[in-house]
Amino acid sequence: MVVIPVQQRDNVSNYQSLRSLFEKNITVNSISEVLATCNVSDDAQQIRDQMVFKDYDVIGVEENGMVIGYVLRDDLGEGTCKEYIYSFSPPELVSDSTPLLQTLFIFKNTERLFIIEGNRITKVVTLADLQKPPIRMLLFGVISLVEMHLYRIISEYFPEDSWKNQLTAKRTQLAEELFLQRKARNEAIQLSDCLQLCDKRDIVLNEQPLRELLGIESKSKGKDFFKKLEILRNNLAHSQDLNTQNSWNEMFSLIEQTEKILEECEKI
């Protein structure tokens, strides 16, 4: 649950500011690895053995000092690496300044990305690299911003804690108990500060006008979206594999949906 201090309630950072932070300061380079290489004339089986030893799935292939393509470990057999080379395709190539968020969406159409620095291909990013801390920071920031916006919207649309009518008595009681615990620690909070993501979800989804403003087609689709978002948030918080519950493409789609909802939040 994201807690917003009282003095910041009217100053929730907008999504564009958060995205700008990652675009300017954290790029695809932050999760990349140096691309190991072999020569086109190298023995393919020997290169495969080296790749197994170093746990490489892909390495670049050089000819006359330039990387001209790549080979995949599982393809290599008898002969030279030249016989197994793949040429780089446009969807696989990105600049070293490509924003981290954009990188996620590019992965919808490829299993790996090769990074161009200047006029040379020097690094590689695979799906495994999407488990690294910079990606986790980005995703947790995006999900936190969803909670912040939901808090703001609930505060505006349900004055004087009138949102209680949207929750079960048990969920309201849990919020009130947390509120009393935190007040005892002299925290300057309101009852709505003690709502969890599932509570904010239910409050918003129970109001058709709010669902429409957020571009959520139905209550059931909204619940499905927030359930997946909560699972992702929990995996991030507990350093679990990001792809435990869903395929990578489903996760990419989830982040795209989150982007759209955040953009609608900005308009409210």
KAZI-V348828 format. One record per helix or strand. SS is the DSSP state (@ for helix, = for strand). FROM is the first residue (numbers start at 1). TO is the last residue. If there is no record, write none. Layout:
# KAZI-V348828
ss=SS from=FROM to=TO
ss=SS from=FROM to=TO
This chain:
# KAZI-V348828
ss=@ from=6 to=8
ss=@ from=15 to=25
ss== from=27 to=27
ss=@ from=28 to=31
ss== from=33 to=34
ss== from=37 to=39
ss== from=43 to=43
ss=@ from=44 to=54
ss== from=58 to=63
ss== from=66 to=72
ss=@ from=73 to=75
ss== from=80 to=80
ss=@ from=81 to=84
ss== from=86 to=86
ss=@ from=90 to=92
ss== from=93 to=95
ss== from=99 to=99
ss=@ from=100 to=109
ss== from=112 to=117
ss== from=120 to=126
ss=@ from=127 to=131
ss=@ from=133 to=157
ss=@ from=159 to=166
ss=@ from=169 to=184
ss=@ from=191 to=194
ss=@ from=197 to=205
ss=@ from=208 to=213
ss=@ from=219 to=237
ss=@ from=248 to=267
